Amino acid sequence: METRLTQTQLAQVVAEIDKLSQQRELELAPDQVREILRELNLPDELLEDAIAQMHRREVLEKQQRRNRWIAIASTAVVISAIAIGVLFGQNQQQQTAQVVGEQDRIALSKTGGDSLTQVNRQINPRIYYQVTLKNAPIGRQLSLQCDWTNPSGQIVHQGRYQTRTIDTPIWNTNCFYDLGSASPPGNWEVRMSLDGRVISTEPFTVK
């Protein structure tokens, strides 16, 4: 079956043949190359070695170009990953910065119970600090810290913990402290912090 060509395809074929023809005219036969070498007083027996060396150099140059492109692509991937990481970190910081303690209270249980301003260390040694967080980031866990300060202003206990995965922007959490009989009576304070930022604080009296 004969191949039929359009006028456009014919023009392309003619151009390709002309290109191949010109390329062939520029190519030299081995005998012609040897003759040129003799005219230049160069040993023609080194022709094969020279051609092999030339081919090796071409292969090496191609490999170097390929390695450069790989290095450039790898660098671009690393930069993109760093940029994504920075943006992700900034987004998390922005989310964390919006978290505040909306409601808080001292109680004798993890959830519920009365809001206390005074506690008796002999009767109820363990007390809880209940805090309701506002603008909690959904799908994340928060690392919180509670500092319990005695009447002398000394932090006697630091409680660090991580919340469960948050599934609502209004999130209830709590921390606790065991006062003990040796705890001094007077005005105490508890502070809850997120990433070093105090989000809630509550004073209470120990008797």
Secondary structure as the mmCIF struct_conf table of DSSP 4:
data_model
#
loop_
_struct_conf.conf_type_id
_struct_conf.id
_struct_conf.beg_label_comp_id
_struct_conf.beg_label_asym_id
_struct_conf.beg_label_seq_id
_struct_conf.end_label_comp_id
_struct_conf.end_label_asym_id
_struct_conf.end_label_seq_id
HELX_LH_PP_P HELX_LH_PP_P1 GLU A 2 ARG A 4
HELX_RH_AL_P HELX_RH_AL_P1 GLN A 7 LEU A 26
HELX_RH_AL_P HELX_RH_AL_P2 PRO A 30 GLU A 39
TURN_TY1_P TURN_TY1_P1 LEU A 40 ASN A 41
HELX_RH_3T_P HELX_RH_3T_P1 ASP A 44 LEU A 46
HELX_RH_AL_P HELX_RH_AL_P3 LEU A 47 ALA A 97
TURN_TY1_P TURN_TY1_P2 GLN A 98 GLN A 98
STRN STRN1 VAL A 100 ALA A 107
BEND BEND1 LEU A 108 GLY A 113
STRN STRN2 LEU A 116 LEU A 116
BEND BEND2 THR A 117 THR A 117
STRN STRN3 GLN A 118 VAL A 119
TURN_TY1_P TURN_TY1_P3 ARG A 121 ILE A 123
STRN STRN4 ARG A 126 LYS A 134
BEND BEND3 ASN A 135 ASN A 135
TURN_TY1_P TURN_TY1_P4 ILE A 138 GLY A 139
STRN STRN5 SER A 143 THR A 149
TURN_TY1_P TURN_TY1_P5 PRO A 151 SER A 152
BEND BEND4 GLY A 153 GLY A 153
STRN STRN6 ILE A 155 GLN A 162
HELX_LH_PP_P HELX_LH_PP_P2 THR A 163 ILE A 166
BEND BEND5 THR A 168 ILE A 170
STRN STRN7 TRP A 171 ASP A 178
TURN_TY1_P TURN_TY1_P6 SER A 181 ALA A 182
BEND BEND6 SER A 183 SER A 183
HELX_LH_PP_P HELX_LH_PP_P3 PRO A 184 PRO A 185
STRN STRN8 GLY A 186 LEU A 194
TURN_TY1_P TURN_TY1_P7 ASP A 195 GLY A 196
STRN STRN9 ARG A 197 VAL A 206
#
